[in-house]
């Protein structure tokens, strides 16, 4: 992880200092006065040698001190801390509900594999995959918000409980509907792959029922790739869904990143990019360690 983090820091530093253009010119905008631009460069520290700028950037990463937003003059650390709560309020329920339902539906479909029910469910899942997430948002807001009046279409409050029971259900429901189809198809393939192994035939030969084979043997062995897939989804919790946070007016990190990109707010974009990369590495580590708990045959070296 240490060399990977070092590589990520170098890559982000390179992208924002060479590929992204001169930060001083971006911040200056339409200002053409050379003296003012030079003053901005000095304030940003981009007039220093590159090795000094790299050391400053590395210090910012590990001290959580990216300065202030260029657009709002708010501390970047405070932006991240205040925006992460709404994102987690939406995305953690989405992750747990989608994973639980997908595993349950996948193992049920694997139980009736090859049947008309199996084919019908796969057809429905394929059709659902073909529909854009934006369609789910528009139709969901119209039906559940405007027509039925079950949920508010937009809004957020300072109360976590109010957000969970009033504002979060509709975006969580739509996100689960979108994620359920691809994950069910994927997990079904994991279960079907395990059903073709010799240990399954041995278990059946010993007289075990099909549900016992599926839940006691196949499910446990299929948890390895399932955990891997969940680990890949964990960094998405920090970012959340851009469409969800924008269309439901949720003040989360996803919407903040979108605003930062539109404003060329480099400090916010840099901070989110580096910490999402670190979260990805941490998620991979946690998943690797969890393999041992799921399958005792796994040896960590």
Phi and psi in degrees as a GROMACS rama.xvg file:
@    title "Ramachandran Plot"
@    xaxis  label "Phi"
@    yaxis  label "Psi"
@TYPE xy
-62.5909  -52.4382  UNK-2
-65.227  -29.5914  UNK-3
-66.385  -44.653  UNK-4
-61.4341  -42.0038  UNK-5
-61.376  -41.0839  UNK-6
-65.4514  -39.161  UNK-7
-64.1285  -43.6272  UNK-8
-60.3876  -44.9511  UNK-9
-62.9167  -42.8573  UNK-10
-64.508  -46.9724  UNK-11
-65.3033  -40.8536  UNK-12
-60.4491  -42.1788  UNK-13
-65.5718  -45.1276  UNK-14
-62.8077  -41.7852  UNK-15
-82.2381  -15.5878  UNK-16
-104.818  -22.3016  UNK-17
-116.868  -56.3935  UNK-18
-68.0242  -40.7893  UNK-19
-76.8592  -5.18562  UNK-20
90.9049  175.054  UNK-21
-68.9586  118.607  UNK-22
-57.8404  -35.0265  UNK-23
-64.8887  -40.6314  UNK-24
-68.2146  -36.2569  UNK-25
-65.004  -44.0796  UNK-26
-71.0127  -33.8969  UNK-27
-68.1052  -31.603  UNK-28
67.4704  -120.494  UNK-29
-87.2056  0.728187  UNK-30
-67.6448  128.112  UNK-31
-114.69  2.01268  UNK-32
-73.01  117.245  UNK-33
-59.0053  -36.2966  UNK-34
-66.6919  -41.4038  UNK-35
-66.2503  -40.3731  UNK-36
-64.4275  -40.2207  UNK-37
-64.4327  -37.5599  UNK-38
-65.2647  -40.3054  UNK-39
-64.1359  -41.2326  UNK-40
-61.6073  -37.5209  UNK-41
-69.4093  -40.6798  UNK-42
-64.2406  -37.5479  UNK-43
-79.5211  -18.1064  UNK-44
83.6298  10.2471  UNK-45
-83.1287  1.21878  UNK-46
-86.8575  -6.59018  UNK-47
-79.7602  161.928  UNK-48
-58.6943  153.479  UNK-49
-61.5844  -36.1015  UNK-50
-65.9535  -34.829  UNK-51
-70.0667  -39.7298  UNK-52
-61.8786  -37.7595  UNK-53
-65.8775  -41.6151  UNK-54
-63.656  -40.7935  UNK-55
-63.4055  -41.4007  UNK-56
-64.4675  -42.9946  UNK-57
-62.7112  -38.9184  UNK-58
-63.9103  -40.635  UNK-59
-61.3193  -38.1894  UNK-60
-62.9499  -47.0879  UNK-61
-87.0781  -13.2728  UNK-62
-104.807  1.33664  UNK-63
57.7001  39.2313  UNK-64
-126.688  79.0321  UNK-65
-90.8341  15.5538  UNK-66
77.571  -145.15  UNK-67
-115.147  153.827  UNK-68
-64.3513  139.144  UNK-69
-71.183  -24.525  UNK-70
-91.0755  -43.6286  UNK-71
-109.4  -9.22142  UNK-72
63.3113  16.6742  UNK-73
-88.4151  144.218  UNK-74
-60.1135  133.814  UNK-75
-62.6047  -38.8374  UNK-76
-60.6793  -39.8512  UNK-77
-69.5826  -35.7711  UNK-78
-59.9525  -47.2392  UNK-79
-65.3571  -43.3314  UNK-80
-67.3692  -35.7762  UNK-81
-81.9534  -22.7225  UNK-82
-91.4136  -18.5888  UNK-83
-71.7398  -30.2693  UNK-84
-60.5728  -54.8979  UNK-85
-58.4866  -37.724  UNK-86
-63.7699  -45.6103  UNK-87
-66.1302  -34.4685  UNK-88
-60.1531  -32.06  UNK-89
-89.6288  -47.9302  UNK-90
-80.6325  -29.657  UNK-91
-65.7256  -48.2324  UNK-92
-59.338  -37.1486  UNK-93
-61.7403  -43.8381  UNK-94
-63.5544  -48.4701  UNK-95
-69.2437  -43.7917  UNK-96
-67.3199  -44.8699  UNK-97
-63.8299  -44.6222  UNK-98
-64.091  -46.5679  UNK-99
-62.1369  -47.3995  UNK-100
-67.5064  -37.4049  UNK-101
-64.4347  -44.0738  UNK-102
-63.2708  -43.6399  UNK-103
-63.5587  -48.3725  UNK-104
-66.1391  -38.2811  UNK-105
-64.7411  -42.1797  UNK-106
-72.3216  -30.1765  UNK-107
-68.5898  -41.3492  UNK-108
-67.4657  -38.3687  UNK-109
-62.967  -31.3951  UNK-110
-66.1209  -35.6452  UNK-111
-107.273  31.2715  UNK-112
-54.3857  139.351  UNK-113
82.1565  -7.43917  UNK-114
-86.1724  174.393  UNK-115
-63.6912  -36.4739  UNK-116
-62.0409  -44.2949  UNK-117
-59.3318  -46.9465  UNK-118
-67.2734  -39.6688  UNK-119
-63.3313  -43.6214  UNK-120
-64.6481  -39.3694  UNK-121
-67.1252  -36.0663  UNK-122
-65.0913  -45.2837  UNK-123
-61.0667  -42.0386  UNK-124
-63.9022  -39.1248  UNK-125
-66.6386  -42.0157  UNK-126
-62.8405  -42.9557  UNK-127
-62.9729  -33.9898  UNK-128
-66.917  -26.8336  UNK-129
-81.2562  -8.80579  UNK-130
-94.877  133.025  UNK-131
-65.8938  147.561  UNK-132
-60.5384  -32.735  UNK-133
-62.0391  -34.4543  UNK-134
-65.6686  -41.7808  UNK-135
-59.2404  -42.8779  UNK-136
-64.3915  -48.571  UNK-137
-64.5534  -48.5752  UNK-138
-66.1869  -41.0528  UNK-139
-63.256  -43.5786  UNK-140
-64.6822  -39.3123  UNK-141
-68.133  -46.2998  UNK-142
-75.0641  -55.7103  UNK-143
-80.7076  -25.5564  UNK-144
-93.1101  -56.8589  UNK-145
-84.3333  -44.6305  UNK-146
-78.1592  -54.846  UNK-147
-86.7011  -26.9839  UNK-148
67.8039  26.6946  UNK-149
-76.36  -35.3681  UNK-150
-132.982  152.289  UNK-151
-72.017  145.183  UNK-152
-76.2514  -37.7094  UNK-153
-141.122  163.563  UNK-154
131.199  163.054  UNK-155
-162.129  154.204  UNK-156
-133.932  177.757  UNK-157
-86.4046  -6.99082  UNK-158
-95.5367  122.229  UNK-159
-63.0682  -41.33  UNK-160
-65.1169  -41.7151  UNK-161
-62.7109  -41.0002  UNK-162
-62.9995  -40.6986  UNK-163
-67.3186  -40.096  UNK-164
-96.5735  -16.2183  UNK-165
-113.314  -54.8924  UNK-166
-94.169  -25.9344  UNK-167
-82.7394  -31.6557  UNK-168
-54.5723  -45.1122  UNK-169
-66.2637  -50.8936  UNK-170
-62.8966  -34.5291  UNK-171
-65.056  -44.0262  UNK-172
-59.3779  -45.4781  UNK-173
-67.7957  -40.2767  UNK-174
-65.245  -38.1997  UNK-175
-65.1257  -42.4408  UNK-176
-61.1985  -36.6159  UNK-177
-72.7789  -41.2333  UNK-178
-82.9415  -15.0858  UNK-179
-68.5667  -42.6614  UNK-180
-64.9083  -53.8664  UNK-181
-63.5412  -37.7059  UNK-182
-71.8356  -36.0494  UNK-183
-62.6432  -43.9271  UNK-184
-62.3019  -42.6287  UNK-185
-66.2585  -47.9319  UNK-186
-67.9976  -32.5856  UNK-187
-59.3867  -41.8984  UNK-188
-64.1479  -35.0478  UNK-189
-62.6543  -45.3782  UNK-190
-67.0928  -41.051  UNK-191
-65.698  -34.6816  UNK-192
-65.1648  -41.4198  UNK-193
-68.1439  -32.8844  UNK-194
-65.4004  -18.0381  UNK-195
-88.363  0.812663  UNK-196
-84.4651  162.616  UNK-197
-66.1319  -33.9203  UNK-198
-65.2777  -25.8574  UNK-199
-70.538  -43.5618  UNK-200
-64.1209  -36.1324  UNK-201
-65.1605  -42.9414  UNK-202
-62.8638  -39.5881  UNK-203
-67.8819  -38.1863  UNK-204
-64.5448  -27.2308  UNK-205
-79.4459  -3.41757  UNK-206
98.363  8.58347  UNK-207
-70.2016  143.242  UNK-208
-72.9535  162.067  UNK-209
-62.2796  -43.5992  UNK-210
-59.5353  -38.1903  UNK-211
-65.5186  -40.2075  UNK-212
-63.5065  -43.6231  UNK-213
-66.9334  -49.0044  UNK-214
-83.1709  -32.0368  UNK-215
-90.576  -24.3564  UNK-216
-122.149  -57.0714  UNK-217
-64.8813  -44.8667  UNK-218
-59.4926  -43.1637  UNK-219
-66.5717  -39.8423  UNK-220
-73.8552  -27.8446  UNK-221
-79.9166  -9.31774  UNK-222
-67.3057  -23.7294  UNK-223
-61.055  -56.7032  UNK-224
-67.4472  -28.5883  UNK-225
-65.451  -44.2519  UNK-226
-61.8771  -37.4969  UNK-227
-61.9584  -43.2058  UNK-228
-65.8988  -40.1834  UNK-229
-64.6376  -40.107  UNK-230
-61.1151  -36.476  UNK-231
-67.0371  -28.1444  UNK-232
-84.4659  -17.4204  UNK-233
-59.1975  -43.9461  UNK-234
-60.0464  -26.6458  UNK-235
-65.2222  -18.7835  UNK-236
-63.0989  -38.9268  UNK-237
-68.1352  -39.7167  UNK-238
-82.2097  -33.705  UNK-239
71.3466  -158.913  UNK-240
-110.369  123.96  UNK-241
-59.241  -44.7105  UNK-242
-65.302  -42.0829  UNK-243
-60.9671  -49.8111  UNK-244
-70.4655  -30.1599  UNK-245
-76.9347  -48.9147  UNK-246
-77.596  -19.3242  UNK-247
-107.28  9.53736  UNK-248
53.3576  47.5057  UNK-249
-96.0784  121.046  UNK-250
-78.5869  61.7082  UNK-251
-100.536  -175.778  UNK-252
-69.66  -35.2535  UNK-253
-58.3878  -47.7275  UNK-254
-66.6865  -36.0861  UNK-255
-65.0762  -38.4454  UNK-256
-64.7987  -42.2676  UNK-257
-61.3391  -42.939  UNK-258
-64.0906  -40.0823  UNK-259
-64.615  -38.3216  UNK-260
-65.296  -43.3898  UNK-261
-64.911  -29.6788  UNK-262
-95.7208  -1.04061  UNK-263
55.9293  43.3322  UNK-264
-86.113  84.7201  UNK-265
-57.1157  -46.5854  UNK-266
-58.0485  -41.0899  UNK-267
-67.6336  -44.286  UNK-268
-63.5926  -43.0888  UNK-269
-61.2662  -45.6675  UNK-270
-62.6297  -47.4196  UNK-271
-64.3677  -41.8459  UNK-272
-61.1667  -46.5655  UNK-273
-69.4423  -38.2129  UNK-274
-77.8129  -29.1979  UNK-275
-66.4544  -38.8582  UNK-276
-62.4444  -42.809  UNK-277
-65.7889  -39.7416  UNK-278
-63.7606  -36.4369  UNK-279
-62.1633  -44.5368  UNK-280
-65.1972  -40.7976  UNK-281
-64.9834  -39.9835  UNK-282
-63.0419  -41.0832  UNK-283
-62.6239  -39.0095  UNK-284
-64.5803  -45.4995  UNK-285
-61.8938  -41.7634  UNK-286
-64.4552  -42.933  UNK-287
-59.8638  -41.4805  UNK-288
-69.6543  -32.0386  UNK-289
-72.7919  -20.1996  UNK-290
-57.1198  -38.6791  UNK-291
-64.1456  -37.8181  UNK-292
-70.2308  -32.3234  UNK-293
-79.9202  -43.3141  UNK-294
-128.467  108.315  UNK-295
-62.7317  -16.3855  UNK-296
-73.2716  -18.2183  UNK-297
-71.4408  129.479  UNK-298
-113.658  124.771  UNK-299
-90.7251  131.247  UNK-300
